[in-house]
Amino acid sequence: MKPTVEIFDVTTEELIKTIEIPISYMDQLAALMGWTKSEDFCFVYDLLPEQIETIEEWTHITIHGGNRIIQIVCLG
């Protein structure tokens, strides 16, 4: 599975950017998101500010910003 952050424009809901989280962070990501079962990885989740900050540290990419919907999904 590839954990991916998707950033959408809040007004148009258009996809602005996708950011892949390195696979090496899968265990930390599961802990950050509170995922305990394998099926937890199969859903789309809105990210909280604290989660966004941690993912920014892992990826060295600024994600936050106004007028954005920020979600995470794991793609097969």
PDB file of N, CA, C and O in Angstrom:
ATOM      1  N   MET A   1       0.828  -1.188   0.000  1.00  0.00           N
ATOM      2  CA  MET A   1       0.000   0.000   0.000  1.00  0.00           C
ATOM      3  C   MET A   1       0.870   1.249   0.000  1.00  0.00           C
ATOM      4  O   MET A   1       1.913   1.297   0.652  1.00  0.00           O
ATOM      5  N   LYS A   2       0.432   2.242  -0.730  1.00  0.00           N
ATOM      6  CA  LYS A   2       1.128   3.517  -0.777  1.00  0.00           C
ATOM      7  C   LYS A   2       0.285   4.561  -0.040  1.00  0.00           C
ATOM      8  O   LYS A   2      -0.762   4.969  -0.542  1.00  0.00           O
ATOM      9  N   PRO A   3       0.723   4.995   1.133  1.00  0.00           N
ATOM     10  CA  PRO A   3      -0.022   6.062   1.802  1.00  0.00           C
ATOM     11  C   PRO A   3       0.222   7.381   1.067  1.00  0.00           C
ATOM     12  O   PRO A   3       1.364   7.772   0.827  1.00  0.00           O
ATOM     13  N   THR A   4      -0.866   8.054   0.719  1.00  0.00           N
ATOM     14  CA  THR A   4      -0.793   9.265  -0.083  1.00  0.00           C
ATOM     15  C   THR A   4      -1.663  10.352   0.524  1.00  0.00           C
ATOM     16  O   THR A   4      -2.813  10.110   0.892  1.00  0.00           O
ATOM     17  N   VAL A   5      -1.105  11.552   0.627  1.00  0.00           N
ATOM     18  CA  VAL A   5      -1.871  12.714   1.056  1.00  0.00           C
ATOM     19  C   VAL A   5      -2.420  13.369  -0.202  1.00  0.00           C
ATOM     20  O   VAL A   5      -1.696  13.592  -1.172  1.00  0.00           O
ATOM     21  N   GLU A   6      -3.711  13.673  -0.168  1.00  0.00           N
ATOM     22  CA  GLU A   6      -4.353  14.357  -1.294  1.00  0.00           C
ATOM     23  C   GLU A   6      -4.826  15.714  -0.802  1.00  0.00           C
ATOM     24  O   GLU A   6      -5.466  15.824   0.243  1.00  0.00           O
ATOM     25  N   ILE A   7      -4.502  16.744  -1.570  1.00  0.00           N
ATOM     26  CA  ILE A   7      -4.859  18.112  -1.211  1.00  0.00           C
ATOM     27  C   ILE A   7      -5.820  18.646  -2.266  1.00  0.00           C
ATOM     28  O   ILE A   7      -5.522  18.659  -3.461  1.00  0.00           O
ATOM     29  N   PHE A   8      -6.985  19.088  -1.787  1.00  0.00           N
ATOM     30  CA  PHE A   8      -8.032  19.585  -2.679  1.00  0.00           C
ATOM     31  C   PHE A   8      -8.342  21.046  -2.369  1.00  0.00           C
ATOM     32  O   PHE A   8      -8.208  21.493  -1.230  1.00  0.00           O
ATOM     33  N   ASP A   9      -8.756  21.780  -3.393  1.00  0.00           N
ATOM     34  CA  ASP A   9      -9.266  23.138  -3.202  1.00  0.00           C
ATOM     35  C   ASP A   9     -10.613  23.042  -2.509  1.00  0.00           C
ATOM     36  O   ASP A   9     -11.477  22.279  -2.941  1.00  0.00           O
ATOM     37  N   VAL A  10     -10.806  23.804  -1.443  1.00  0.00           N
ATOM     38  CA  VAL A  10     -12.041  23.704  -0.671  1.00  0.00           C
ATOM     39  C   VAL A  10     -13.257  24.205  -1.462  1.00  0.00           C
ATOM     40  O   VAL A  10     -14.370  23.734  -1.227  1.00  0.00           O
ATOM     41  N   THR A  11     -13.070  25.131  -2.377  1.00  0.00           N
ATOM     42  CA  THR A  11     -14.188  25.685  -3.146  1.00  0.00           C
ATOM     43  C   THR A  11     -14.572  24.797  -4.320  1.00  0.00           C
ATOM     44  O   THR A  11     -15.741  24.452  -4.492  1.00  0.00           O
ATOM     45  N   THR A  12     -13.584  24.428  -5.123  1.00  0.00           N
ATOM     46  CA  THR A  12     -13.873  23.668  -6.340  1.00  0.00           C
ATOM     47  C   THR A  12     -13.778  22.158  -6.130  1.00  0.00           C
ATOM     48  O   THR A  12     -14.248  21.382  -6.962  1.00  0.00           O
ATOM     49  N   GLU A  13     -13.166  21.741  -5.010  1.00  0.00           N
ATOM     50  CA  GLU A  13     -12.896  20.335  -4.712  1.00  0.00           C
ATOM     51  C   GLU A  13     -11.964  19.701  -5.747  1.00  0.00           C
ATOM     52  O   GLU A  13     -11.899  18.477  -5.862  1.00  0.00           O
ATOM     53  N   GLU A  14     -11.254  20.524  -6.488  1.00  0.00           N
ATOM     54  CA  GLU A  14     -10.284  20.050  -7.473  1.00  0.00           C
ATOM     55  C   GLU A  14      -9.018  19.579  -6.756  1.00  0.00           C
ATOM     56  O   GLU A  14      -8.545  20.222  -5.819  1.00  0.00           O
ATOM     57  N   LEU A  15      -8.480  18.449  -7.212  1.00  0.00           N
ATOM     58  CA  LEU A  15      -7.241  17.933  -6.652  1.00  0.00           C
ATOM     59  C   LEU A  15      -6.098  18.867  -7.041  1.00  0.00           C
ATOM     60  O   LEU A  15      -5.855  19.119  -8.221  1.00  0.00           O
ATOM     61  N   ILE A  16      -5.397  19.379  -6.013  1.00  0.00           N
ATOM     62  CA  ILE A  16      -4.293  20.306  -6.239  1.00  0.00           C
ATOM     63  C   ILE A  16      -2.965  19.567  -6.295  1.00  0.00           C
ATOM     64  O   ILE A  16      -2.122  19.845  -7.147  1.00  0.00           O
ATOM     65  N   LYS A  17      -2.790  18.617  -5.370  1.00  0.00           N
ATOM     66  CA  LYS A  17      -1.493  17.967  -5.239  1.00  0.00           C
ATOM     67  C   LYS A  17      -1.635  16.638  -4.518  1.00  0.00           C
ATOM     68  O   LYS A  17      -2.524  16.471  -3.683  1.00  0.00           O
ATOM     69  N   THR A  18      -0.761  15.694  -4.839  1.00  0.00           N
ATOM     70  CA  THR A  18      -0.672  14.448  -4.084  1.00  0.00           C
ATOM     71  C   THR A  18       0.765  14.310  -3.594  1.00  0.00           C
ATOM     72  O   THR A  18       1.716  14.686  -4.279  1.00  0.00           O
ATOM     73  N   ILE A  19       0.894  13.758  -2.384  1.00  0.00           N
ATOM     74  CA  ILE A  19       2.198  13.573  -1.774  1.00  0.00           C
ATOM     75  C   ILE A  19       2.261  12.159  -1.226  1.00  0.00           C
ATOM     76  O   ILE A  19       1.433  11.772  -0.402  1.00  0.00           O
ATOM     77  N   GLU A  20       3.236  11.391  -1.678  1.00  0.00           N
ATOM     78  CA  GLU A  20       3.400  10.036  -1.156  1.00  0.00           C
ATOM     79  C   GLU A  20       4.219  10.072   0.118  1.00  0.00           C
ATOM     80  O   GLU A  20       5.249  10.741   0.196  1.00  0.00           O
ATOM     81  N   ILE A  21       3.741   9.338   1.120  1.00  0.00           N
ATOM     82  CA  ILE A  21       4.481   9.194   2.366  1.00  0.00           C
ATOM     83  C   ILE A  21       5.394   7.983   2.201  1.00  0.00           C
ATOM     84  O   ILE A  21       4.934   6.919   1.787  1.00  0.00           O
ATOM     85  N   PRO A  22       6.673   8.128   2.517  1.00  0.00           N
ATOM     86  CA  PRO A  22       7.585   6.997   2.366  1.00  0.00           C
ATOM     87  C   PRO A  22       7.113   5.764   3.140  1.00  0.00           C
ATOM     88  O   PRO A  22       6.662   5.866   4.281  1.00  0.00           O
ATOM     89  N   ILE A  23       7.224   4.612   2.505  1.00  0.00           N
ATOM     90  CA  ILE A  23       6.810   3.349   3.104  1.00  0.00           C
ATOM     91  C   ILE A  23       7.513   3.109   4.445  1.00  0.00           C
ATOM     92  O   ILE A  23       6.967   2.445   5.326  1.00  0.00           O
ATOM     93  N   SER A  24       8.703   3.641   4.591  1.00  0.00           N
ATOM     94  CA  SER A  24       9.456   3.449   5.830  1.00  0.00           C
ATOM     95  C   SER A  24       8.734   4.042   7.045  1.00  0.00           C
ATOM     96  O   SER A  24       9.094   3.742   8.184  1.00  0.00           O
ATOM     97  N   TYR A  25       7.727   4.873   6.812  1.00  0.00           N
ATOM     98  CA  TYR A  25       6.969   5.485   7.905  1.00  0.00           C
ATOM     99  C   TYR A  25       5.645   4.777   8.190  1.00  0.00           C
ATOM    100  O   TYR A  25       4.828   5.297   8.949  1.00  0.00           O
ATOM    101  N   MET A  26       5.419   3.612   7.603  1.00  0.00           N
ATOM    102  CA  MET A  26       4.120   2.933   7.758  1.00  0.00           C
ATOM    103  C   MET A  26       3.763   2.667   9.224  1.00  0.00           C
ATOM    104  O   MET A  26       2.627   2.911   9.629  1.00  0.00           O
ATOM    105  N   ASP A  27       4.702   2.175  10.016  1.00  0.00           N
ATOM    106  CA  ASP A  27       4.401   1.906  11.424  1.00  0.00           C
ATOM    107  C   ASP A  27       4.089   3.188  12.183  1.00  0.00           C
ATOM    108  O   ASP A  27       3.144   3.234  12.970  1.00  0.00           O
ATOM    109  N   GLN A  28       4.886   4.232  11.946  1.00  0.00           N
ATOM    110  CA  GLN A  28       4.628   5.516  12.600  1.00  0.00           C
ATOM    111  C   GLN A  28       3.312   6.122  12.125  1.00  0.00           C
ATOM    112  O   GLN A  28       2.595   6.748  12.905  1.00  0.00           O
ATOM    113  N   LEU A  29       2.997   5.938  10.850  1.00  0.00           N
ATOM    114  CA  LEU A  29       1.744   6.459  10.306  1.00  0.00           C
ATOM    115  C   LEU A  29       0.556   5.765  10.957  1.00  0.00           C
ATOM    116  O   LEU A  29      -0.418   6.421  11.326  1.00  0.00           O
ATOM    117  N   ALA A  30       0.627   4.461  11.098  1.00  0.00           N
ATOM    118  CA  ALA A  30      -0.460   3.721  11.748  1.00  0.00           C
ATOM    119  C   ALA A  30      -0.665   4.234  13.171  1.00  0.00           C
ATOM    120  O   ALA A  30      -1.802   4.404  13.610  1.00  0.00           O
ATOM    121  N   ALA A  31       0.422   4.480  13.889  1.00  0.00           N
ATOM    122  CA  ALA A  31       0.313   5.002  15.255  1.00  0.00           C
ATOM    123  C   ALA A  31      -0.258   6.418  15.246  1.00  0.00           C
ATOM    124  O   ALA A  31      -1.116   6.745  16.066  1.00  0.00           O
ATOM    125  N   LEU A  32       0.212   7.257  14.326  1.00  0.00           N
ATOM    126  CA  LEU A  32      -0.260   8.637  14.222  1.00  0.00           C
ATOM    127  C   LEU A  32      -1.762   8.694  13.945  1.00  0.00           C
ATOM    128  O   LEU A  32      -2.478   9.526  14.504  1.00  0.00           O
ATOM    129  N   MET A  33      -2.226   7.797  13.074  1.00  0.00           N
ATOM    130  CA  MET A  33      -3.633   7.792  12.678  1.00  0.00           C
ATOM    131  C   MET A  33      -4.515   6.974  13.618  1.00  0.00           C
ATOM    132  O   MET A  33      -5.742   7.060  13.551  1.00  0.00           O
ATOM    133  N   GLY A  34      -3.895   6.181  14.494  1.00  0.00           N
ATOM    134  CA  GLY A  34      -4.679   5.334  15.394  1.00  0.00           C
ATOM    135  C   GLY A  34      -5.211   4.092  14.706  1.00  0.00           C
ATOM    136  O   GLY A  34      -6.218   3.526  15.130  1.00  0.00           O
ATOM    137  N   TRP A  35      -4.536   3.663  13.637  1.00  0.00           N
ATOM    138  CA  TRP A  35      -4.959   2.476  12.901  1.00  0.00           C
ATOM    139  C   TRP A  35      -4.450   1.236  13.632  1.00  0.00           C
ATOM    140  O   TRP A  35      -3.264   1.134  13.948  1.00  0.00           O
ATOM    141  N   THR A  36      -5.349   0.307  13.893  1.00  0.00           N
ATOM    142  CA  THR A  36      -4.961  -0.917  14.599  1.00  0.00           C
ATOM    143  C   THR A  36      -5.230  -2.178  13.795  1.00  0.00           C
ATOM    144  O   THR A  36      -4.653  -3.227  14.080  1.00  0.00           O
ATOM    145  N   LYS A  37      -6.103  -2.089  12.788  1.00  0.00           N
ATOM    146  CA  LYS A  37      -6.436  -3.250  11.959  1.00  0.00           C
ATOM    147  C   LYS A  37      -6.041  -2.961  10.512  1.00  0.00           C
ATOM    148  O   LYS A  37      -6.001  -1.805  10.090  1.00  0.00           O
ATOM    149  N   SER A  38      -5.754  -4.005   9.768  1.00  0.00           N
ATOM    150  CA  SER A  38      -5.321  -3.819   8.377  1.00  0.00           C
ATOM    151  C   SER A  38      -6.378  -3.096   7.538  1.00  0.00           C
ATOM    152  O   SER A  38      -6.032  -2.352   6.621  1.00  0.00           O
ATOM    153  N   GLU A  39      -7.653  -3.305   7.841  1.00  0.00           N
ATOM    154  CA  GLU A  39      -8.701  -2.639   7.054  1.00  0.00           C
ATOM    155  C   GLU A  39      -8.780  -1.137   7.334  1.00  0.00           C
ATOM    156  O   GLU A  39      -9.386  -0.396   6.559  1.00  0.00           O
ATOM    157  N   ASP A  40      -8.169  -0.679   8.441  1.00  0.00           N
ATOM    158  CA  ASP A  40      -8.139   0.759   8.724  1.00  0.00           C
ATOM    159  C   ASP A  40      -7.415   1.530   7.622  1.00  0.00           C
ATOM    160  O   ASP A  40      -7.688   2.711   7.405  1.00  0.00           O
ATOM    161  N   PHE A  41      -6.498   0.864   6.929  1.00  0.00           N
ATOM    162  CA  PHE A  41      -5.715   1.503   5.877  1.00  0.00           C
ATOM    163  C   PHE A  41      -6.534   1.734   4.604  1.00  0.00           C
ATOM    164  O   PHE A  41      -6.085   2.448   3.708  1.00  0.00           O
ATOM    165  N   CYS A  42      -7.717   1.147   4.514  1.00  0.00           N
ATOM    166  CA  CYS A  42      -8.491   1.138   3.273  1.00  0.00           C
ATOM    167  C   CYS A  42      -9.414   2.344   3.103  1.00  0.00           C
ATOM    168  O   CYS A  42     -10.091   2.456   2.081  1.00  0.00           O
ATOM    169  N   PHE A  43      -9.454   3.234   4.069  1.00  0.00           N
ATOM    170  CA  PHE A  43     -10.402   4.338   4.028  1.00  0.00           C
ATOM    171  C   PHE A  43      -9.700   5.663   3.771  1.00  0.00           C
ATOM    172  O   PHE A  43      -8.475   5.756   3.846  1.00  0.00           O
ATOM    173  N   VAL A  44     -10.492   6.687   3.469  1.00  0.00           N
ATOM    174  CA  VAL A  44      -9.993   8.046   3.300  1.00  0.00           C
ATOM    175  C   VAL A  44     -10.262   8.784   4.612  1.00  0.00           C
ATOM    176  O   VAL A  44     -11.362   8.708   5.159  1.00  0.00           O
ATOM    177  N   TYR A  45      -9.262   9.491   5.107  1.00  0.00           N
ATOM    178  CA  TYR A  45      -9.377  10.211   6.371  1.00  0.00           C
ATOM    179  C   TYR A  45      -8.990  11.669   6.189  1.00  0.00           C
ATOM    180  O   TYR A  45      -8.019  11.982   5.500  1.00  0.00           O
ATOM    181  N   ASP A  46      -9.762  12.566   6.816  1.00  0.00           N
ATOM    182  CA  ASP A  46      -9.348  13.965   6.902  1.00  0.00           C
ATOM    183  C   ASP A  46      -8.225  14.035   7.924  1.00  0.00           C
ATOM    184  O   ASP A  46      -8.259  13.334   8.935  1.00  0.00           O
ATOM    185  N   LEU A  47      -7.241  14.868   7.668  1.00  0.00           N
ATOM    186  CA  LEU A  47      -6.100  14.984   8.571  1.00  0.00           C
ATOM    187  C   LEU A  47      -6.272  16.160   9.529  1.00  0.00           C
ATOM    188  O   LEU A  47      -6.732  17.234   9.143  1.00  0.00           O
ATOM    189  N   LEU A  48      -5.896  15.934  10.771  1.00  0.00           N
ATOM    190  CA  LEU A  48      -5.902  16.973  11.794  1.00  0.00           C
ATOM    191  C   LEU A  48      -4.608  17.775  11.698  1.00  0.00           C
ATOM    192  O   LEU A  48      -3.617  17.276  11.165  1.00  0.00           O
ATOM    193  N   PRO A  49      -4.598  19.012  12.204  1.00  0.00           N
ATOM    194  CA  PRO A  49      -3.380  19.835  12.116  1.00  0.00           C
ATOM    195  C   PRO A  49      -2.133  19.146  12.669  1.00  0.00           C
ATOM    196  O   PRO A  49      -1.059  19.265  12.080  1.00  0.00           O
ATOM    197  N   GLU A  50      -2.254  18.429  13.787  1.00  0.00           N
ATOM    198  CA  GLU A  50      -1.090  17.749  14.363  1.00  0.00           C
ATOM    199  C   GLU A  50      -0.580  16.652  13.428  1.00  0.00           C
ATOM    200  O   GLU A  50       0.627  16.449  13.297  1.00  0.00           O
ATOM    201  N   GLN A  51      -1.507  15.951  12.783  1.00  0.00           N
ATOM    202  CA  GLN A  51      -1.124  14.895  11.845  1.00  0.00           C
ATOM    203  C   GLN A  51      -0.431  15.499  10.623  1.00  0.00           C
ATOM    204  O   GLN A  51       0.547  14.948  10.119  1.00  0.00           O
ATOM    205  N   ILE A  52      -0.939  16.618  10.159  1.00  0.00           N
ATOM    206  CA  ILE A  52      -0.345  17.302   9.007  1.00  0.00           C
ATOM    207  C   ILE A  52       1.090  17.724   9.335  1.00  0.00           C
ATOM    208  O   ILE A  52       1.993  17.538   8.519  1.00  0.00           O
ATOM    209  N   GLU A  53       1.300  18.287  10.516  1.00  0.00           N
ATOM    210  CA  GLU A  53       2.641  18.724  10.916  1.00  0.00           C
ATOM    211  C   GLU A  53       3.627  17.562  10.916  1.00  0.00           C
ATOM    212  O   GLU A  53       4.753  17.699  10.438  1.00  0.00           O
ATOM    213  N   THR A  54       3.206  16.422  11.450  1.00  0.00           N
ATOM    214  CA  THR A  54       4.086  15.254  11.497  1.00  0.00           C
ATOM    215  C   THR A  54       4.415  14.770  10.088  1.00  0.00           C
ATOM    216  O   THR A  54       5.568  14.459   9.790  1.00  0.00           O
ATOM    217  N   ILE A  55       3.416  14.706   9.232  1.00  0.00           N
ATOM    218  CA  ILE A  55       3.644  14.250   7.855  1.00  0.00           C
ATOM    219  C   ILE A  55       4.539  15.232   7.108  1.00  0.00           C
ATOM    220  O   ILE A  55       5.352  14.820   6.281  1.00  0.00           O
ATOM    221  N   GLU A  56       4.399  16.525   7.388  1.00  0.00           N
ATOM    222  CA  GLU A  56       5.296  17.512   6.778  1.00  0.00           C
ATOM    223  C   GLU A  56       6.745  17.253   7.182  1.00  0.00           C
ATOM    224  O   GLU A  56       7.654  17.381   6.362  1.00  0.00           O
ATOM    225  N   GLU A  57       6.960  16.890   8.445  1.00  0.00           N
ATOM    226  CA  GLU A  57       8.308  16.568   8.912  1.00  0.00           C
ATOM    227  C   GLU A  57       8.866  15.348   8.179  1.00  0.00           C
ATOM    228  O   GLU A  57      10.036  15.334   7.797  1.00  0.00           O
ATOM    229  N   TRP A  58       8.039  14.332   7.984  1.00  0.00           N
ATOM    230  CA  TRP A  58       8.484  13.110   7.310  1.00  0.00           C
ATOM    231  C   TRP A  58       8.824  13.348   5.847  1.00  0.00           C
ATOM    232  O   TRP A  58       9.806  12.809   5.335  1.00  0.00           O
ATOM    233  N   THR A  59       8.001  14.167   5.167  1.00  0.00           N
ATOM    234  CA  THR A  59       8.141  14.344   3.719  1.00  0.00           C
ATOM    235  C   THR A  59       8.950  15.582   3.329  1.00  0.00           C
ATOM    236  O   THR A  59       9.360  15.716   2.176  1.00  0.00           O
ATOM    237  N   HIS A  60       9.181  16.486   4.286  1.00  0.00           N
ATOM    238  CA  HIS A  60       9.872  17.749   4.024  1.00  0.00           C
ATOM    239  C   HIS A  60       9.127  18.583   2.991  1.00  0.00           C
ATOM    240  O   HIS A  60       9.735  19.294   2.191  1.00  0.00           O
ATOM    241  N   ILE A  61       7.788  18.484   3.019  1.00  0.00           N
ATOM    242  CA  ILE A  61       6.930  19.227   2.098  1.00  0.00           C
ATOM    243  C   ILE A  61       5.868  19.952   2.924  1.00  0.00           C
ATOM    244  O   ILE A  61       5.259  19.358   3.814  1.00  0.00           O
ATOM    245  N   THR A  62       5.647  21.237   2.631  1.00  0.00           N
ATOM    246  CA  THR A  62       4.607  21.992   3.314  1.00  0.00           C
ATOM    247  C   THR A  62       3.257  21.610   2.718  1.00  0.00           C
ATOM    248  O   THR A  62       3.037  21.727   1.512  1.00  0.00           O
ATOM    249  N   ILE A  63       2.367  21.155   3.580  1.00  0.00           N
ATOM    250  CA  ILE A  63       1.055  20.679   3.140  1.00  0.00           C
ATOM    251  C   ILE A  63      -0.043  21.668   3.496  1.00  0.00           C
ATOM    252  O   ILE A  63      -0.960  21.902   2.709  1.00  0.00           O
ATOM    253  N   HIS A  64       0.056  22.243   4.684  1.00  0.00           N
ATOM    254  CA  HIS A  64      -1.037  23.079   5.189  1.00  0.00           C
ATOM    255  C   HIS A  64      -1.183  24.353   4.371  1.00  0.00           C
ATOM    256  O   HIS A  64      -0.293  24.729   3.607  1.00  0.00           O
ATOM    257  N   GLY A  65      -2.310  24.999   4.547  1.00  0.00           N
ATOM    258  CA  GLY A  65      -2.574  26.249   3.855  1.00  0.00           C
ATOM    259  C   GLY A  65      -4.065  26.501   3.839  1.00  0.00           C
ATOM    260  O   GLY A  65      -4.856  25.581   4.047  1.00  0.00           O
ATOM    261  N   GLY A  66      -4.443  27.710   3.599  1.00  0.00           N
ATOM    262  CA  GLY A  66      -5.858  28.053   3.587  1.00  0.00           C
ATOM    263  C   GLY A  66      -6.587  27.465   2.390  1.00  0.00           C
ATOM    264  O   GLY A  66      -5.986  27.129   1.370  1.00  0.00           O
ATOM    265  N   ASN A  67      -7.888  27.352   2.546  1.00  0.00           N
ATOM    266  CA  ASN A  67      -8.764  26.895   1.467  1.00  0.00           C
ATOM    267  C   ASN A  67      -8.387  25.525   0.912  1.00  0.00           C
ATOM    268  O   ASN A  67      -8.428  25.305  -0.298  1.00  0.00           O
ATOM    269  N   ARG A  68      -8.020  24.609   1.804  1.00  0.00           N
ATOM    270  CA  ARG A  68      -7.643  23.261   1.358  1.00  0.00           C
ATOM    271  C   ARG A  68      -8.364  22.200   2.162  1.00  0.00           C
ATOM    272  O   ARG A  68      -8.635  22.367   3.351  1.00  0.00           O
ATOM    273  N   ILE A  69      -8.663  21.121   1.497  1.00  0.00           N
ATOM    274  CA  ILE A  69      -9.137  19.892   2.147  1.00  0.00           C
ATOM    275  C   ILE A  69      -7.953  18.941   2.064  1.00  0.00           C
ATOM    276  O   ILE A  69      -7.447  18.669   0.976  1.00  0.00           O
ATOM    277  N   ILE A  70      -7.513  18.438   3.201  1.00  0.00           N
ATOM    278  CA  ILE A  70      -6.321  17.581   3.233  1.00  0.00           C
ATOM    279  C   ILE A  70      -6.708  16.233   3.789  1.00  0.00           C
ATOM    280  O   ILE A  70      -7.168  16.119   4.925  1.00  0.00           O
ATOM    281  N   GLN A  71      -6.514  15.200   2.966  1.00  0.00           N
ATOM    282  CA  GLN A  71      -6.923  13.838   3.323  1.00  0.00           C
ATOM    283  C   GLN A  71      -5.789  12.864   3.073  1.00  0.00           C
ATOM    284  O   GLN A  71      -4.849  13.152   2.333  1.00  0.00           O
ATOM    285  N   ILE A  72      -5.898  11.696   3.713  1.00  0.00           N
ATOM    286  CA  ILE A  72      -4.938  10.632   3.461  1.00  0.00           C
ATOM    287  C   ILE A  72      -5.691   9.394   2.995  1.00  0.00           C
ATOM    288  O   ILE A  72      -6.785   9.091   3.472  1.00  0.00           O
ATOM    289  N   VAL A  73      -5.080   8.691   2.058  1.00  0.00           N
ATOM    290  CA  VAL A  73      -5.641   7.458   1.534  1.00  0.00           C
ATOM    291  C   VAL A  73      -4.468   6.518   1.260  1.00  0.00           C
ATOM    292  O   VAL A  73      -3.377   6.967   0.909  1.00  0.00           O
ATOM    293  N   CYS A  74      -4.692   5.236   1.418  1.00  0.00           N
ATOM    294  CA  CYS A  74      -3.651   4.268   1.067  1.00  0.00           C
ATOM    295  C   CYS A  74      -4.069   3.571  -0.211  1.00  0.00           C
ATOM    296  O   CYS A  74      -5.094   2.891  -0.257  1.00  0.00           O
ATOM    297  N   LEU A  75      -3.268   3.746  -1.242  1.00  0.00           N
ATOM    298  CA  LEU A  75      -3.572   3.170  -2.542  1.00  0.00           C
ATOM    299  C   LEU A  75      -2.876   1.822  -2.687  1.00  0.00           C
ATOM    300  O   LEU A  75      -1.703   1.669  -2.345  1.00  0.00           O
ATOM    301  N   GLY A  76      -3.621   0.853  -3.200  1.00  0.00           N
ATOM    302  CA  GLY A  76      -3.115  -0.496  -3.370  1.00  0.00           C
ATOM    303  C   GLY A  76      -1.963  -0.549  -4.272  1.00  0.00           C
ATOM    304  O   GLY A  76      -1.420  -1.627  -4.517  1.00  0.00           O
TER     305      GLY A  76
END
